[in-house]
Amino acid sequence: MTYSAVPALRYAPELAGEYEPKLTASAYEFGLRPPQEKSALLAGMSMTEKQGGSDVRANSTTAEPLADGTYRLVGHKWFTSAPMNDLFLTLARAPGGLSCFLVPRVLPDGTRNEIRLQRLKDKLGNKSNASAEIEYAGALGHLIGEEGRGVRCIIEMVSMTRLDCVLGSAANVRIALSEAAHHVRHRSAFGHRLADLPLMQNVVADLALESEAATTLAMRLAAAVEQGEHDLLRLALPAAKYYVCKRAPAVVAEALECLGGNGYVEESGMPRLYREAPLSSIWEGSGNVTALDLLRALEKQPSTLDAIRAELDAAPGGHADYDAALRTLRGELAAPAPERARGLAELLSLTLQASLLLRYAPSHVAEAFAATRLGASSRTFGATSIPGARALLDRIAPMR
């Protein structure tokens, strides 16, 4: 969240000038001290309230302007991630409407800002990252941007943390795959190593395709951020956030099953991955929110379509499954409907993944992905024959 705060903070150039060098510093400086006294800072986000959830326009926290240009915030936040951070970006209602504020944990004189922790959440997973309910009891904050433009401002931070969700899910999937691949390489049953059994090869190869596609798409989106490809990101990021994050729990569950009963035991590490897997599909907008955000982008920013078309057309033509999926996608993009928003997000993510693999992955990887994701109809891993399954296993972890 720290680096994600930077784009939003730039709506207030003076604050950005003061804090951006410290937010982008590579050091970690612990301690409860004023931001002005530290060379490196961490930032968090505090938006969600109990009555609105993802509907931040229902927020009721208030912000009263003070004579010195700061604001006094009063209200409740249901979810504040990493409450130990130095700074928080938050939403509150100023006289001009819902606005974005920078709230320091410690004030310049060394006193603690009036941010009161009510409790830490007892979550399903993600235990090492604290999440808290807080009360602003007259906390002092600095306005970022204009009053009434808070959502537009903080959405810059949300967009970057959505990238984090995609990257995190891809990483979680890769860890689970690595554990499964290692297990089947060394575990023997029924007179054979598991990796030598065709059906197990099919399962792990299927997981490997999922992992490589998720990682490739995540890296492409990260490159788009670096290169400032805003139109591409406006559609591709919510689509990837929807699909990659939603696939992670199923992939981790299948990888856990590859270890049998050992995978269900805490010592294997797999239960922790399994508990973590659903989180990224909830953070920064759950499935319906991100899918509908894609439709909103199509309506309000039609230039994003040109960027998506250019990205998809960069793949070599002549692949039957990919070309058919592309035709279907073009029809969906031309007439999007709210009730089909999830299907559109899924199809867009899959065609983006296929396009990238056709360009950058070995041909047997791209062919297998297109055949199983765009051409087949199976709903479970390993149920469709994977072309070159053994080669895919060797690509993860060569047999010795």
C-alpha positions in Angstrom: 0.0 0.0 0.0 2.9 2.3 0.6 3.9 2.7 -3.1 0.2 2.7 -4.0 -0.3 5.9 -2.0 2.0 7.9 -4.3 -0.3 8.5 -7.3 -3.1 9.7 -5.0 -0.8 11.9 -3.0 0.2 13.7 -6.2 -3.2 15.4 -6.2 -1.6 17.5 -3.4 1.7 18.6 -4.8 3.0 20.1 -1.5 2.3 16.9 0.4 3.7 14.8 -2.4 6.9 16.9 -2.3 7.3 16.3 1.4 6.3 12.7 1.7 6.9 11.0 -1.7 10.7 10.7 -1.2 10.1 9.0 2.1 7.4 6.7 0.8 9.6 5.6 -2.1 12.8 5.1 0.1 14.1 1.6 0.2 14.9 1.7 3.9 12.6 0.7 6.8 12.5 3.0 9.8 10.5 1.7 12.7 9.4 3.6 15.7 6.4 5.8 16.7 7.7 9.3 15.7 6.4 12.2 13.6 6.8 11.6 9.8 9.0 14.7 9.7 11.6 13.0 11.8 11.8 9.8 9.7 13.7 9.2 6.5 11.3 6.4 5.3 7.6 6.0 5.8 4.8 3.4 5.4 1.3 4.3 4.3 -2.0 2.6 4.6 -5.6 3.0 3.5 -8.7 3.5 5.6 -12.0 3.7 3.6 -14.5 1.0 4.5 -17.3 1.8 7.0 -19.8 -0.7 8.5 -22.9 0.8 6.8 -21.5 0.9 3.3 -18.7 -1.6 2.7 -17.6 -1.2 -0.9 -20.1 1.6 -1.4 -17.8 4.3 0.0 -20.3 7.0 -1.1 -22.4 5.9 1.9 -19.5 6.9 4.3 -20.5 9.0 7.2 -17.2 10.1 8.7 -17.0 13.9 8.8 -14.2 16.4 8.2 -14.4 19.8 9.7 -12.1 22.5 8.2 -9.9 24.3 10.7 -8.4 27.8 10.5 -4.9 26.4 9.8 -6.0 24.6 6.7 -6.2 21.1 8.3 -9.4 19.2 9.0 -10.7 17.5 12.1 -12.0 14.0 11.3 -14.7 12.3 13.4 -16.1 8.8 12.6 -15.6 5.1 12.3 -13.7 2.9 9.9 -14.6 -0.8 9.8 -11.4 -2.0 8.1 -8.0 -0.3 8.3 -5.2 -2.4 7.1 -1.8 -2.2 8.7 -2.7 0.3 11.5 1.0 0.5 12.5 1.7 2.6 9.5 2.9 6.2 9.6 0.3 7.7 7.3 -3.2 6.8 6.2 -5.2 7.9 3.2 -8.9 8.0 4.2 -12.3 9.3 3.0 -14.5 11.7 5.0 -17.3 14.1 4.3 -16.1 17.7 4.1 -18.5 20.6 3.5 -17.9 20.2 -0.2 -18.6 16.4 -0.2 -16.7 13.2 0.1 -13.0 14.0 0.1 -9.7 12.3 0.5 -7.3 13.1 3.4 -3.8 12.2 4.6 -3.9 11.4 8.3 -0.6 11.0 10.1 -0.4 8.6 13.0 1.8 10.9 15.0 1.6 14.8 14.9 4.6 17.0 14.3 4.8 17.8 18.1 5.2 14.1 18.9 1.7 13.6 20.3 -0.4 10.8 18.9 -3.2 11.8 16.5 -6.7 10.9 17.7 -6.9 7.6 15.9 -8.3 5.1 18.4 -8.0 1.3 17.7 -11.2 -0.5 18.7 -10.0 -4.0 18.0 -7.9 -6.1 15.6 -9.9 -8.3 13.2 -9.8 -12.1 13.8 -9.5 -13.0 10.1 -9.6 -16.3 8.2 -6.1 -15.8 7.0 -3.6 -13.0 6.4 -2.7 -13.1 10.1 0.6 -11.4 9.8 -1.0 -8.3 8.3 -3.0 -6.6 11.0 -6.5 -5.2 10.2 -8.2 -2.9 12.6 -11.5 -1.1 13.4 -10.7 2.4 14.3 -12.4 5.6 15.5 -11.4 9.1 14.4 -12.0 11.1 17.5 -11.0 14.5 16.2 -8.0 13.2 14.2 -6.2 15.9 12.2 -5.9 15.4 8.4 -4.7 17.2 5.3 -6.9 17.5 2.3 -5.7 15.8 -0.9 -7.1 17.3 -4.1 -10.4 19.1 -3.9 -13.3 18.7 -1.6 -15.9 16.5 -3.1 -13.4 14.6 -5.4 -12.3 12.1 -2.8 -13.3 8.9 -4.7 -11.5 10.1 -7.8 -8.4 10.7 -5.8 -8.3 7.6 -3.7 -9.2 5.4 -6.7 -5.6 6.0 -7.8 -4.4 4.1 -4.8 -7.0 1.4 -5.2 -5.9 0.8 -8.8 -2.3 0.2 -7.7 -3.4 -2.1 -4.8 -5.5 -4.1 -7.3 -2.2 -4.8 -9.1 -0.9 -6.0 -5.7 -3.8 -8.3 -5.5 -3.0 -9.8 -8.9 0.7 -10.2 -8.1 -0.1 -11.7 -4.7 -2.5 -14.2 -6.1 0.0 -15.2 -8.8 2.6 -15.6 -6.2 0.4 -17.7 -3.9 -0.5 -19.9 -6.9 3.1 -20.4 -7.7 4.1 -21.4 -4.2 1.2 -24.0 -4.1 2.3 -25.3 -7.5 5.9 -25.6 -6.4 4.9 -27.6 -3.3 2.7 -29.9 -5.4 5.4 -30.4 -8.0 8.0 -31.2 -5.4 5.7 -33.7 -3.7 4.8 -35.7 -6.9 8.4 -35.8 -8.0 9.5 -37.6 -4.8 6.4 -39.4 -3.6 5.9 -43.0 -4.7 2.6 -44.9 -4.8 1.3 -48.0 -6.5 4.9 -48.8 -7.6 5.5 -45.5 -9.4 6.5 -42.0 -8.6 3.4 -39.9 -8.7 4.9 -37.7 -11.4 5.1 -40.7 -13.7 1.4 -41.4 -13.5 -0.4 -39.9 -16.5 -3.4 -38.6 -14.6 -1.2 -36.9 -12.0 0.9 -35.4 -14.8 -2.3 -34.0 -16.2 -3.4 -32.4 -12.9 0.0 -30.7 -12.2 0.4 -29.6 -15.8 -3.0 -28.0 -15.6 -2.0 -26.1 -12.5 1.3 -25.1 -14.2 -0.6 -23.5 -17.0 -2.7 -21.6 -14.6 0.3 -20.4 -12.8 2.3 -19.3 -15.8 -0.7 -17.5 -17.3 -1.3 -15.6 -14.1 2.3 -14.6 -13.6 2.7 -13.5 -17.2 -0.4 -11.3 -17.1 0.6 -9.9 -13.7 4.1 -9.0 -15.1 2.5 -7.4 -18.2 0.3 -5.2 -16.0 3.3 -4.2 -13.9 5.1 -3.2 -17.0 2.0 -1.2 -18.1 2.2 0.7 -14.8 5.8 1.5 -15.4 5.2 2.6 -19.0 2.1 4.7 -18.1 -0.3 2.7 -20.3 -3.4 4.0 -18.6 -6.0 3.1 -21.2 -4.8 -0.5 -21.2 -4.8 -0.7 -17.4 -8.2 0.7 -17.1 -9.8 -2.4 -18.6 -7.1 -5.1 -18.1 -6.5 -4.5 -14.4 -10.1 -5.0 -13.2 -10.4 -8.0 -15.5 -7.2 -9.6 -14.2 -8.1 -8.6 -10.6 -11.4 -10.4 -11.0 -10.2 -13.6 -12.7 -6.7 -14.3 -11.4 -7.7 -13.6 -7.8 -10.8 -15.7 -8.1 -8.9 -18.6 -9.6 -6.4 -18.7 -6.8 -8.5 -20.6 -4.2 -9.3 -23.4 -6.6 -5.7 -23.7 -7.7 -4.4 -23.9 -4.1 -7.1 -26.4 -3.2 -6.1 -28.7 -6.0 -2.4 -28.3 -5.2 -3.2 -29.2 -1.6 -5.0 -32.3 -2.7 -1.9 -33.4 -4.6 -0.2 -33.9 -1.2 -3.1 -36.0 0.0 -3.7 -36.0 3.8 -0.2 -34.4 4.3 -1.5 -31.3 2.5 -4.3 -30.9 5.1 -1.9 -30.8 8.0 -0.6 -27.4 9.2 3.0 -28.5 9.1 2.9 -28.8 5.3 2.2 -25.0 4.9 -0.6 -25.7 2.5 -3.5 -24.7 4.9 -1.9 -21.3 5.3 -1.9 -20.8 1.6 -5.4 -22.0 1.3 -6.6 -19.5 4.0 -4.8 -16.7 2.3 -6.1 -17.5 -1.2 -9.6 -15.9 -1.1 -8.4 -12.6 0.3 -7.2 -10.9 -2.9 -10.6 -11.5 -4.6 -12.2 -9.5 -1.7 -9.7 -6.7 -1.2 -10.0 -3.6 -3.3 -13.4 -4.6 -4.7 -14.9 -8.1 -4.7 -15.9 -9.9 -7.8 -19.1 -8.0 -8.7 -17.5 -4.7 -7.9 -14.5 -5.2 -10.2 -16.6 -6.7 -13.0 -19.0 -3.8 -12.9 -16.0 -1.4 -12.8 -14.9 -2.9 -16.1 -18.3 -2.0 -17.6 -18.0 1.5 -16.2 -14.7 2.0 -17.9 -16.2 0.9 -21.2 -19.0 3.4 -20.8 -17.0 6.4 -19.6 -13.6 5.9 -21.3 -14.2 4.4 -24.8 -10.5 5.0 -25.7 -9.7 2.0 -23.5 -11.1 -0.3 -26.2 -8.4 0.7 -28.7 -5.7 -0.1 -26.2 -7.2 -3.6 -25.5 -7.6 -4.3 -29.2 -4.0 -3.4 -29.9 -2.8 -5.6 -27.1 -4.9 -8.6 -28.2 -4.1 -8.1 -31.9 -0.3 -8.2 -31.1 -0.6 -12.0 -30.8 0.1 -14.0 -33.9 -3.0 -15.0 -35.8 -4.0 -18.4 -37.2 -4.8 -20.1 -33.9 -8.3 -21.4 -34.1 -9.2 -21.4 -30.4 -7.7 -17.9 -29.8 -9.3 -16.4 -33.0 -12.7 -17.8 -31.9 -12.4 -16.4 -28.4 -11.3 -13.1 -29.8 -14.5 -12.9 -32.0 -16.7 -13.7 -29.0 -14.9 -11.1 -26.9 -15.4 -8.4 -29.6 -19.1 -9.1 -29.6 -19.3 -8.9 -25.8 -17.3 -5.6 -25.7 -19.6 -4.1 -28.3 -22.7 -4.8 -26.2 -21.8 -5.2 -22.6 -24.5 -6.0 -20.1 -24.5 -5.9 -16.3 -25.7 -9.4 -15.9 -22.8 -10.7 -18.1 -20.1 -8.5 -16.5 -18.4 -11.5 -14.7 -18.3 -13.5 -18.0 -16.8 -10.5 -19.8 -14.1 -10.0 -17.1 -13.3 -13.7 -17.3 -13.1 -13.9 -21.1 -11.1 -10.7 -21.3 -8.6 -12.0 -18.8 -8.3 -15.4 -20.6 -7.8 -13.8 -24.0 -5.1 -11.5 -22.6 -3.3 -14.4 -21.0 -3.5 -16.4 -24.2 -2.3 -13.4 -26.2 0.8 -13.0 -23.9 1.6 -16.7 -23.9 1.3 -17.0 -27.7 3.9 -14.2 -27.9 6.3 -15.0 -25.1 5.9 -18.5 -23.9 7.2 -21.7 -25.5 4.8 -23.0 -28.2 3.8 -26.1 -26.2 2.8 -23.9 -23.2 0.7 -21.5 -25.4 -0.9 -24.3 -27.3 -1.9 -26.2 -24.2 -3.3 -23.1 -22.6 -5.4 -22.1 -25.6 -6.7 -25.7 -26.0 -7.7 -26.1 -22.4 -8.9 -22.6 -21.5 -10.4 -21.3 -24.7 -11.3 -24.6 -26.5 -12.3 -27.0 -23.7 -15.3 -26.9 -21.4 -14.1 -28.9 -18.3 -14.6 -27.2 -15.0 -12.0 -29.1 -12.9 -8.3 -29.3 -13.1 -6.8 -32.3 -14.9 -10.1 -33.4 -16.4 -9.0 -32.3 -19.9 -6.1 -34.0 -21.6 -3.1 -31.6 -21.5 -0.9 -31.7 -24.6 2.7 -32.2 -23.6 1.9 -32.6 -19.9 5.3 -34.1 -19.1 7.1 -31.2 -20.7 5.0 -28.8 -18.6 6.1 -30.6 -15.5 9.7 -30.5 -16.5 9.4 -26.8 -17.0 8.4 -26.3 -13.4 10.8 -28.8 -11.8 12.9 -31.0 -14.0 12.9 -34.6 -13.0 16.2 -36.0 -11.6 
